[in-house]
């Protein structure tokens, strides 16, 4: 049994650091889906006699200017921030995968046109591009996710195109053509699966940057409107109380940092070596 387990671990490269890298993300998913498991307090209800209370046993992260529990708002706000980040990455992949495959499998003119467009987009800072898109389509949680997702398409496109070109030149692809497989059979059976595997690792890494970008945009006031619990919005609401209530900005900021760090760990845990 132990030999079989060792062989399975070697074949799938299951190591303790990789397993530990998944745990923070699992915790974040549980918090986002079931915040009631961690707090019973209403994130929207406040007590006027408990305004700006420092962290205590009753309120672990203190209360805000309306007497609302900060810990409860962070727990419930995790869904808003994380779901928007996941939607942004999903939008990036949905747009970038066809473009990357077309650039890697198409002719020189098509590949050159797609890469030229990607280079033009990459020349614009992602945050600036996201803000420009939001200016056109308007604020809102879904619009923020869409803008951040579109701003990340160019990077995914270039990476997928590079992987397609690399896989297309491998010996097993040439062997597949040699045994009589058609072009599209080779594409779907060999090129697509092996080219998109590294995109999963990049997607988890970009999930962390999406969390930072979405929180930044919400901090600027383009995300959900108050009193929605959202981490970037919570920092905006607490910045006027930095001198008297440090916890209003510190704990939402730590939640953002922890989420980005967890996404980085997950990316390292599931990375695919060429």
Helices and strands as residue ranges (DSSP letters): H 2-12, H 16-33, G 35-37, G 48-50, H 70-105, H 108-122, H 126-137, H 141-151, H 153-168, H 171-178, H 183-186, I 187-191, H 192-219, H 231-238, G 239-241, H 247-269
